[in-house]
Amino acid sequence: MKVHFIAIGGSVMHNLAIALHLKGYEVSGSDDQIFDPARSRLQKHRLLPAEMGWHTTRIHHGLDAVILGMHAREENPELQKARDLGLKIWSFPEYLYQQTKDKKRVVIGGSHGKTTITSMIMHVLREAAIPFDYMVGAQIEGFDTMVGLSHEAEVAVFEGDEYLSSPIDPTPKFHLYKPHIALISGIAWDHINVFPTFEQYLDQFRIFAEEIEPGGTLIHYSEDKHTAQIAGYARSDIKKTGYRQHPRSRDGKYLLTATGEKIPFRLFGVHNAANVRAALEACRELGIEDQTFYSAIRTFTGASKRLEKLGENSHTAVFLDFAHAPSKLKATVAAVKERFPSRQLVACMELHTFSSLNKNFIGQYGHTMDQADVAMVYFNPETIRHKKLDMLQPREVREAFSLETLKVYNQAQQLQADLLSFSFAHTNLLLMTSGNFDGIDLHALTGKILSGRAPGKRS
């Protein structure tokens, strides 16, 4: 099989390219820019394009498939030639379905928690020595790539994103996977650029439930009224399983089983208590015994940038989290405060997505950082201009978060300087972003905070 990737440098695209290469396919690709880690990974597997840019000579009748990434534009010359030649053009979710259409598919959807739940299921399956294909939206310990495909696996586990499939296909990705086991972890409005009202956003999850294979299963977080509503509307042939938070010890360090056994659990927070119960229910549907699940989950360390610990000493810990949407932000702040009740919390987040920088949406962030002792928000005015949105003012951000004491920054250097001026004795730092705070070296920042070398510290 010969497959060409248009925009091979994308996060999932380059991982899919590597997965197909390892499966024995002949893979080529193009992009106008590729950054690390995609660049290094593609180079390692000799899949990095010899030169950047779009080259129509790479598109020919000898290709069995062309896979189109979101980074490409509709007027892309390679895409135009592929159309002219009548080649089959796939989005990556379409192609993942084609690769796994004869397998039992487990798809984890929801506005929050889906990466963690997916990675928990993957961890348990691997520990149980059950072969499986997968796609997950973060780097997971023990897995070299974010996509895995094989000939022998009978199960496929996918993280189900509700965003668009490709520049020429506005179908939400998770509508294309047609799961046998579907899971919805919770619903909170996001992607305002695509779904301008909450009702339109909610509709995507209704459709997701409708796409479940006949006789399949819908697992849903019963504490969320929206997921419970969708379960109520689901077809009569669908098995519905509701779940709540997994019982925990008082200090949150152990999961409590029905037999009273205490299982060490390395993640923390109410949201992760719900995530682990979701993963348990999905594994039960796959025929995995509870004892096997608990034996495996005690060694699960989490996904990259999901309350990832950047460093710690005896009185301070620094965490990095992908939290950017309001529900994620609130849950993550609460989780750190719950685990370290005797420490102060400095919480710093970056407004980076289209939704978070949109004046019609930013009000959704009201009271999401109230539990932080010091709350800080950063945004780059250039990012707002690039997204062609109305400029935000610091006052508007404070009002949106309903927090008068909120510190608002639009210069990364000033943000970093202020962070280094704090005394972090008996204080944690939580960094939350889907971006990178415009190039701040977070590991170097962590090292300075933990070493106490920052000059001019204040309480």
N, C-alpha and C positions, 0 to 999 in steps of 0.2 A: 504494500500500500504506500502510495506517495501522497503526502499531505503538506500543504503550504499554509503558513500562518501569516496573515496580514495584521501587523501590530503584535509581533511575537514577544515584545518586552513587557507586556502587561503582567500583573501579579499572578493571575490564574493562567493566563495564556502561556507564559514561559514554562510553568509547571506542567501544563497539559502537553506541551511540546516535548518536554523531557520524558514524561510518562509514556507517550507514544513511541519515542525513540527507544526507550528501554523495552518496550513491547515488541520491537523489531520493525517498526515502520520507518520509511525513509522520509525524514522531516526537513523542510526548509522554511525560511521565514524572512520577513522584512520589518523594518521599523525606521522611524526618522530619529529616534533617540532611545537609548536603553541605559538605565542606571542600575547600579548594584542594589540588591543582590542578584537581580535578574541577569545582568551582564556576566558576572563571574560564573553563575550556574550554567548559563548557555555555553560559555566558553569552555567550561570543564567537560561538557558533553559534545563539544565541537559543533554546536548548533548556532553560535553567534554569527550573524550575517557578516560577510567579508567587508561590506561597506554599508553605511547607513543610507536611508532614503528608500524611495519606492521605485522599483524597476520592473517594468512590464515584461521584460524577457524572462522573469521568473514564473510567469503565468503561461501555461501551455496545456495542450490536450493530454499530456502524459500524467497530469495530476488526477488523483482519485477524489480529492476533496480540498476545498479552500475553507479555512476557519478564520472568521472575521472578528477582531477584537474591538472593544468599545473605543479605544484610542483613535482608531481610523475614522476618517470622515467619509460621508457618502460619496463625495466626488473623488475619492482615492483612485489614482490611475490603475493600480493593480486590481482593485475591485471592479472598475469599469471593464477592464479587459476580461476578467473572469466571467462577467455577465455576458459580454459579447461572444465569448467562446461557448457559452451555455454550460459552464462548469457548475457542479453542485457547491453551493456556498452555505456554510453552516455557522451559526453562533456557537460559542463553546458549550452552553447548556444543551443545545440540540445534539451536538456531537457526543457529549457525555451520555445522553440518553441512548443514542445509537450504539455506543460501546457497551451499554449495560441493559439493553432492552430484554434480554433473556435471563436477567438476574433479579433477585428480590431486592427492591430499592427502598432504603430508609432515607427520608428527607426531613431535615430539621429546619423548620421555618420559625419566624417570629422577629419582632423588632429588637429584641435583646436576648443574649444568652446562647444564640444558636452556635457560635463558634466553640464555646466551652462545652456545650452538650455534645456536639458532633465529635470533638476531640476526646471526650470521656468515653463515648461509645467505641471509638477507634482504639483507644488504649485497652479497653476491656477485651475487645475482639482479638487484639494482638497477643495479650497475655494469655488468652484462652486458646491460642494457636488456631484460630479460625481464619482462613484466607478471606480477604475482602478487598473490593475496590473502594476508592474514596475520593472526595474533594472537600477541602476545608479551607477557610479563609485566613489562616494564620499558620506560622511555623510551629510544629508540635514536636516536643522532645521524642527522639526515637524514630522520627520519620524524616527522610532526606528531602522529600518534596511535599507539596500541598495537594498533589493529585497522584493517585496510584491506580493503574489499570493492569489487568492480567487476563489470561485465558482461563485459568482454573477456578477463580473465585465465583461463588454462587450468590454472594451478597455484595451490595454496593451501598455506601453511606455517604450522603451528600449534605453539605450545608446549603440550605435553600434561601438564596437571596431574592428579595422582591424587586430589585432594580431591573432596568431594561436589559434585554439580551444582547443587542448589537445596534450599531447606527442605523441599520435598515430593518430592525425587528424590535418594536416597542413592547413585545411580550415580556412580562416579568419572568426572570430566570426560573423561579421555582414552579411556574406553570408547566414547564416542559419536561419535568422529570417523572411525572406520573407514578407517585410512590405506592408501594404496597403498605408501608408503615409511614404515616405522616405525623409530624409533631409540630404544634404551635406553642411557643414558650410565653407568648404575651404580645399584645399589640399596642403600640404607641406611635402616633403619627410621625412620619419622617418623609424625606424626599419630596418636599413641597414643589420642587421644580417639575416633577412628573405627576404627582398626585396633589393638586392644589387644595383639595378639601379632605378632611378626615374620612368622610364617607367613601370617597373614591379610593383612598388608601385601604380602608377596611374591605372593600369589594375584592381586592386582590387576594386576600386570605380566604374569602368565601369561594372564589374560583379555585384556589389551591386545594381546598377540601373537596370540591367537585371533581378534581382531577385524580383523586385516589382511585386506584384500581378496584374493580368489583371484588367485594368481600374483604377489602382491606381494613386498616385500623387507623383511627385518628386519636392521637394522644394530645391532650390539651391541658393547660394550666387552669384549673378550675377556679382559682382566686381572681382571675381576670374576667370581667363580665363580657368582654368582647369575644374572647376565645370560647367561653362557655356558650355564648349566643351562636357562634358558628357551628359548634358541635351540635347544638339543638336543631340546626337547619340541615345537618348532613344527611345524606341518603340513608334509607332504612337498612341497606345491606352493609353499611359501614359499622364496625365495632367502635364504640366511643369509650375512651378511658381517660378520666380526669385525674389529676395529681395535684398535691400541695407540697409544701416544703418538707424535706426529709427531717425527721426528728434528730435533734443534736444534743450534745451535752451542754451544760450551762455555759461553759467557756467557749463553745463552738469548735473545739478541737477534735471532737469525735462524732461520728454518726452512730445513732442508736438503732439497732435492729429490733425486729419483733421479738427475738429471743432474749433481748437485754444485753447482747454483746456490744461492746464499744469498739468501733472501727476508726483508727486514726485517719484524719482527713486534713490535707494540707491547705485546701482553699478555705476562704472564710467569707462571711457575709450571708444575709438572708437570701440574696439572689442566687448564691451558689448552693444553698440548701435546697432551693427549688430546682436548680440545674441538675444536681446529682440525682434527685428523685425522677426527673424527666429521663435521664440516661438509664436509670434502673428500669423504668417502665418499657423503654424501647428495647433494652436487652432481654427483658422477659418475653417480649413479642418475638424475639429472634430465637427463643428457646434456651437462653442462657440462665442457669440456676442462680439464685440469689447468692449462694455461698461463693460461686465463681466470681460474680460481680464484685462483692465486697472484698474478696481476696485481691482483686486487681486494682480496685479504686484507691486502696490505701497507698499505692505508689504513684498515683497521678499527681503531677506537679503543675498542671495548668498549661494554657496556650500562651504564645508570645504576645506581649502587650496586653494581657488580661490580668491586672493586678500583679504584673511582673515585678519582682523585687530587684531593683537596680543595685542595691547595696544596703548594709546596715552595720551599726555598731551597738554598743550596750544600751544606748538610750535613743537612737534615731533609726528610722528605716525610710528608704526612698522607694516609692512605687511608681510604675508607669502603666497606664491603662488606656485602651483604645476608646474609652467613653467619650462620646461627642454629642449624642442625642440626649434629650432631657431625662428620659427614664433611666438610661445607662449612668448618667452623671449622678443622679440622686442615689441610685443603688450603690454605686462605687464609693461615694463619700460616706454613706451610712455604714458600709462594710468595714472600712478602715477605722472609723470611729468606734464601732462595736468591738472590734478585735483589740484595740488599744485604748480603752476608756480613760486611762490615767495619763495619756499623752495628749499634748496639744496637736492640732492638725492644721497644716498649711496646705490648702488645696488650690491647685493652679490648673486652669483649663484653657485650651485654645479654640476659639471660634474659627472653623476652617471650612466646613461644608457649606454648600449652597443654602441648605435650610437654616443652619445656625446663624448665617450672616444676613438672612432675609428679614426685613422689618415686619413682614406679615407672619413670621414664624417665631421670632426670637422671644416673644412673650410666653412661649411654652416653657421657658427655663425658670419661671417664677418659683422661688424657694427651693431650687434644686441643690443649692450649696449652703443652706442655712446651718447645717451641722458642722461646717468647718469653722475653726477658730479664727483663721485668716483665709479669706477667699480672694482669689486673683483670677482675672480673665484677660487673655491676650488676643488681639486680632491684628492682622496686617492690612492696612488700607489698600495696598496694591492688590491683594487677593480679592477684595471687594470690587475694585475697578475691573479686574480681569473677568470676574463673573458678571460684570455689568449690572451691579446692584446699587441701590441708593446707599450713600455713605452713612455709616453708623457713627454716632458721637458717644463718648464715654458715659455721658448722662443717660442716654437712651439704653445703654447696656445695663447700668445700675438699676434703672427702672424696670427693665425686662426681668432681671433676676430678683426683683423685689428685695434688694439688700443694699441699704444705704452705705454700709461699711465696705462694700465690694471695691477692690482696687482694680482699675482697668488700665491696660497698657496697649499701646500700638507701636511700640519700639522694642524689639527683642533684646537689645543691649541693656535697656533700662530695666526690663523685667529680670534679666539675669543678675544685674547689679543689685537690685532690691532683694532677690532671693539670697544672694551671698552676704547681704548685710544683716540677715536675721540670725539670732541665736537659735540653734536647733537642739538645745539641751532638752531632753524629754519631749521632743517634738518630731512628728513625722511629716514627710513631704509627699504629697500625691500629685503627680503630673498626669493630665488627661488630655489626649489629643488624637485625632485621626491624621494629623500632619506631623511636623517636626519642630514646631516653634521656630520656624524659619532658620533652621540650621544650628540652633544651640546644641552643643555637644553635651547631651544629657548624662553620659557616663563620666565625663570630666567634671561636670557640675556636681554630680553625686559624690565624686571623690573629694572635692573641695569641701562640701558640706560635712561629710563624715569625718574628714581629717581636722576640721576646725581651723583650716588655714585661711579662710576668708577674712580679709581685713575689715576693720570698722564694724564689727558685729553689734547688733542691738537686740534687745529683747522684744 
